[in-house]
Each structure stands twice: as C-alpha cells, then as structure tokens.
Amino acid sequence: MYVPNGGHKVTVIRGQTNKAVSTISVGRNADSVAVNPATNTIYVGNSGPGGVAADPETNIAYVADAPTDGSPSSVSVLGPCP
C-alpha cells in the first residue's frame, strides 16, 4: 500500500503485515497515489507544482517530475490506449 503523507513523502506499507517498510521522498504536498500494476510504477499527485513518478520495485526513490498544468490534486492510471 502507498500512503501519501500530505507533505513531501509517501509511506510504503506491506499489506501482509500492515507495517511501514519504506518512505519515498517526493515533490511537495503529496495527496494522491495511483499504481500501474503492469509497470510496477506509482504516480503521486502533488497539490503543489508538478507531479512525480516512483518505481517501488527497483529503487523506491523519486524518479522525475512530470509536467502538468496547475496543481494536480489527484492521479489515475488508464489502461492501454487503442
């Protein structure tokens, strides 16, 4: 599970034990998380500028800002596009 902390971190919680196993530092004001199970990538919506993506399976770390208009407050992952 991934829990945005409303600050600049997302907590990773192992579902089998319900214990925090890691914290990912991300932009600022993290307030939503979406998971792409096909790529094992999480996307974090920040109510501050920009958005971020992190790969929990390889390095559990911030990857990059994704350019957005305004201040995204939620994110979602869509299936394949035709």
C-alpha positions in Angstrom: 0.0 0.0 0.0 1.1 3.6 -0.6 0.0 6.4 1.7 0.6 10.0 0.7 1.5 11.9 3.9 0.3 15.3 2.7 3.8 16.6 2.9 6.7 15.5 0.7 6.7 11.8 1.4 4.8 8.6 0.6 4.9 5.8 3.1 5.1 2.2 1.7 3.2 -0.3 3.8 3.5 -4.1 3.4 -0.1 -5.4 3.1 0.7 -8.8 4.7 2.0 -7.2 7.9 0.4 -3.7 7.8 3.8 -2.3 8.8 5.6 0.6 7.1 8.6 -0.7 5.2 9.9 2.4 3.4 9.3 6.1 2.8 9.6 7.7 -0.6 10.6 11.4 -0.8 8.5 13.1 -3.5 7.8 16.7 -4.6 5.7 18.5 -2.1 2.1 18.2 -0.8 1.7 14.6 -1.9 -2.0 13.9 -1.6 -2.9 11.1 -4.0 -1.3 7.9 -5.4 -2.1 5.7 -8.4 -0.4 2.4 -9.2 0.3 1.0 -12.6 0.5 -2.8 -11.9 1.8 -3.5 -15.4 4.9 -1.5 -14.9 5.2 -1.6 -11.0 5.2 2.2 -11.1 3.4 4.6 -8.7 2.4 8.1 -9.6 2.0 10.7 -6.9 -0.2 13.8 -7.3 1.0 16.9 -5.6 -1.2 19.8 -4.9 2.0 21.9 -5.3 3.6 22.3 -8.7 4.2 19.2 -10.9 3.7 15.5 -10.3 6.1 12.7 -9.8 6.6 9.0 -10.5 8.5 6.4 -8.5 9.4 2.8 -9.1 8.8 0.8 -5.9 10.2 -2.5 -7.2 13.7 -1.4 -8.1 14.9 1.6 -6.0 12.0 3.0 -4.1 13.0 6.5 -5.0 11.9 9.7 -6.7 12.3 9.4 -10.5 11.2 12.6 -12.1 8.8 15.5 -12.3 6.0 15.1 -14.8 4.9 18.4 -16.4 1.4 19.3 -15.5 -0.8 22.4 -15.8 -1.7 23.9 -12.5 -1.5 21.9 -9.3 -2.8 18.3 -9.6 -4.6 17.0 -6.6 -5.4 13.5 -7.9 -3.9 11.0 -10.3 -5.2 7.8 -12.1 -3.7 5.2 -14.3 -5.6 4.4 -17.5 -5.4 1.1 -19.4 -3.8 0.7 -22.9 -5.0 3.2 -25.4 -6.1 2.0 -28.9 
